[in-house]
Amino acid sequence: MRAHSGDFRGTPRLTPLAGGQSNPTYRVEAGEHHWVLRRKPPGVLLASAHAVEREHRVLAALHGSEVPVPKVHALCEDAGVIGSPFYVMDFLDGRVFADPSLPGLHRDERAAIYDELNRVIAAIHAIDPAAAGLADYGRPQNYLGRQLERWTRQYRASETECIGAMERLIDWLPAHRPADDAAPALVHGDYRLDNLIFHPSEPRALAVIDWELSTLGDAAVDFAYHGMAWRLSPDEFRGLRGHDLAALGIPGEAEYLARYAARRGGVAPEPAQWHYLLAFNMFRMAAILQGILARARQGNATAADAEATGQRARRLAEAGWRLVEEAGLA
């Protein structure tokens, strides 16, 4: 810290920051200045998971762009320093909204928050990877096919029980995969409302965080990931299903999708493609949750509620297969 941050003075004090399920994150205080330290968890990890090195790289590349990110100060890949690789970035004092229905806000405030959520993901997908120094940040060819293979493999590696809906999705998704002809884009991989830090009083994003799943790929797949919120109930996973969106001031799914398409200068996906992308992302989220459940049972989970969060894997898989059936695609 003394070598990489000119404001660092005295002895650091570390306080765990709650909320994440993947990489342990700490607030670092020294004197009057604050930072955030993000590290890989201890113990045996799945291959390619918890990629704090990639997070550091993309944050450094995006600093100063239209995509708001914290400033990073240093990456340490030597596990001997604190027990695992880590990086340090600025601490930003703002609001994080865990509940997508935004309780406690006025109707106009909710509308503005969702418009900013839409603006920022459009800005991410508008980034020119080569101009940002990220031309080699991933292999965009056959993105969806490789994602299916990766998350099936990750799911199998952390499987704790048989989930019938997951088995059906594993069979159905590769057999119905749409053509992969999208131009390569920077994708966040975990873009959702609670991975943005908003200004304390304004509907303005200060930073997008949790970039460990970012790569180069298909922007439509990435957009559909946070589009799941409109199809999931709060009991399934932080969803909006069942809420009166018009009364809340939150745009409906079709309006939100059209707004993104307008910002990107394109057209919204056809219904069959959109439903496929939603089902794929529910499958992917189920695989991620299954990994959290496995880490909880191995004793190296990051969050205290990891067991309860991981048990939602079944609900996500069942929601994904329900969507396939309701859309008449099965």
N, C-alpha and C positions, 0 to 999 in steps of 0.2 A: 504493500500500500504506500509506503514512503517513497518507493522508487517510481510508482506510476500515478500517484495523485498528489499534486502540489499542495492541496489543502489538508493533507493528513497530518495530524499532530496528536501526540499522546498515545495512550493505550486504548485499543479498540474494545468496544463492548458489543457483543452479538446477541440479538434477540430473534428467535424463530418467527417467521411470518406465516400465518395460517392461510389456508385456502387452496393450495396446490396439492395434486395427487402424485406428482412425478418427481421433480427435482427439489430437494430440500433448499429452502430460501431463507435468508437471514437479513435482518436490518443491522447494519454496521454503523456504530456511532463512535466518533472520535472528536472531542472538542465540540464545536458547534455545527459540524458537518455530518451528513448522513449519506450512506451508500447502501446498495443491496448486493449481497453475495449469493450466488446461485451455484450449487454443486451437484455432482452426481451422487445418488444415494450409495451407501455402503452395501457390501454383499455381492452375491452373484447376480448379474444382470443379463437380460436378453440381448442378443447381438443387435447392434445399431440403435438400441434404446438409450434414452437419457442423454442425448447428444448436446451437451452444453457447449462443446466446441463449435458446433454449427450455429447455435444460437448466437454466440459471440460474433461469429463472422457476419451473419446477416444483419445484426444490429449495427455493427460498425459500417457495413455497406450502405444502410438506409439512413444513417444519421444525416440530417440536413435535407432530406427528400420530402415529398408530400406525404409520406407515411410517418406518423409520429412514433418515435421510439426513444427509449432512454439512451443517454450517452454511455458508452462502455469505456472502461479505464484499463482493464488488463485481463488477460486469460492466462491461467496457470494450468498446464497439462501434466505437471509433476504430481502424481498421487501421493508422494511422500510428504508434501507440505501440510495438508490437512486431512489426508486419507483418501481423497478422490480429486479429479480435475474440477476446477471451478473458474468462474469469472466474476468480475466486479463491475457494477454499473451505477448510475445515479439513482438515488431514491427520489421518487415523485410523490408528493402528497396530494392525493385526489380521491375520487370516489370509484369504487368497484361495485357493480350491480350484479348480485348473485341471482336475483329473481327477475326473469325477463318481463314479468308483468309490471315491474317498476312501482311497487306500492309506495305510497307516501309522496309521489310526484303529482303535479298537476297534469291535466290532459295535454296541454301544449308542450310541456316539458318532455313528456313521453314521446310525442311526435318528433320533437327536435333530436332527442337521443337516438331514435331509430333512423332518422335521416343521416345523422353523423355516422352511425354504424354502417350504413349503406355507402356513404361517401368514402369511408376509409378502406373498405374492402375493394371498392372500385380503384382506389389509388394504388393499393398493393398490386392488383392485377395489371395496372397500367405501367408498372416499373419495367424498364428495358433491362433484362438481366445482364446483357453484355456491357451496357453503359455503366451499370452499378458494380461491375467487377464480379458478377455472379454467373458468368457464362458456363462455368464448369460446376455449378452448385448442385446439379442433378442431371439425370438422364431422362428428358421429357418423353422420348419415344416410348410407345406402348405403356404410357403412365398408368392407365386404369388396369391393364393386365398385370403389371408388376405390383400395383397396390393390392389387387386381389390375392396374388401369390404371397406377398409379404404378410398381410394380416391373417390369412389362413394359417400360415406357418407360425406367426406369433400366437394366434389363438390355440393352436395345437400344443405349443410349447408351454402354455400356462393353463391348459384345460383342467378343470377340477370335477366336472360332471358332464353328462351328455345333455345338450340343449337341442331338442328336436328342431326348433325354428332355425337355429344356427346351421344345423346340418342341411336343411332345405335351402337356405341362402347360399351356402358353400357350393351346392350343386347347381342352383339356378343362375346365380350371377355370372359365372364365366360363360355359360351357354347362351346368355342373352346380352352380352356386352356390346354396346354400340361402337361404331367406327371411331377410331382414335386419330382424328385429323385436326385437332385444335392446335393453334400456334402455342409454343411453349411460353408459360408465364410463371412468375414467382407465385407460389402458393404457400399460405401460412400453415395449413394443415390442422389447426385447432382454433380457427377463428370463431369466436362466439362472444356474446356481450360481456361475460365476466372475465374475458382476457383483454379487456381494454380498461385503462385508467382514465377517468374523466376529470375535468377541471372541478374543483370543489363547489362551484356555484354556476358554471356555464355548461351548456350541452356541447362541450368541445372535448375531443379526445386528446389527452396528453401523451398517451403511449399505447401501443399494442405490445403485449408481452407474451411469453410462453411460445417461443418460436422453434422448439426442439424438433417438431415434425415438418418444418418447412423444407421445401425443395423446389425444383422446376417441374411443372406439370400442367394439368388442365384446369383453367380458371373456373369452368362450370362445375367441376367436381368439388372444388374448394368452396365455391359459393353455396352449393347445395348442403354442405356440412352444417353451416349455421342456419340454413333454411329448414333443417329438421325441427327447429323450435316450434314452427307453426303446426307441425304434425304430431308432436309429442305432448303428453299431459305432464303436469308438474310431478306426478308420482313416477312417471317413466324416466324422465331426466330433464329437469329445468325447462319445461315446455310451456307453450301458450295455448295448447288445445283445451277447449272448454271455457276459455275466457271470452268475454264480450269485447272484442278488440276495438270496435267502433266507439264504444263507450269509454274505453281507456285512452283512445287517441293513438293507438298503435296500428300501423298499416296492416291490411290483410296480406296474405301470401302473394296473391296475384299483383297487387299494387306494389309491394316491395320488390318483387322480381322485375316488374316493368321499369321501376325507377333505376335499378341497377343496370338493366339492359340499355336504358337511355344514356346513362353515364358512360357506358362502355361503347356507345355508338353501334350497338347491335340489336338483335332480337332475342326475346326470351326463348328458352328451349321448348320443343314440342312436348305435350303432356306425357307421352310415353317415355321420352328421354328424361324428363324431370323426375318422374316417379322412379325410374331406374336409379338415378343419381341419389335420390333420397334413400331408397332401399339399400344401396351400396353403403352410404354413410352410416346408416343404422347398424349394418353389419360391422363396419369398421369400428364404430363406437363400442359395440358389444365386445369386440376383440380387445380394445383398449381397456374397457372395464374389467374384462376377464384377467388381464395382466395385473391390474390393481388388486383384484381379489387374490391372485396367486401370491403377490408380494406381501399382502396382509397376512396370509397364512404361513409364509416363510419367515415373517418377523422383520422384514426390512422395508415396510411401507412408509411413505413420507407422512401421510395425514392420519390423524386419530380415527377418522371415520372411514378409513379405507375399506374395511370389511363390508360395511353397509353400502358404500358406493359401488364396490365391485359386484355385489349381489344384484345390481341393476342390469348386469350383462344379459340375463335371461329376458328381462322386460324389453330391452332394446332389440334383441333378436326377434322376439315375438312381434314387436311393433313393425319391424322391417318386413317380416313375412306377411303380416296383416295388410300392409300397404300394397304389396305385390298382388295379393288376392283381391283387395278392394278396387284396384285399378284394372282388374281383369287381365293381368299379365302372366298369371301362373299357367 
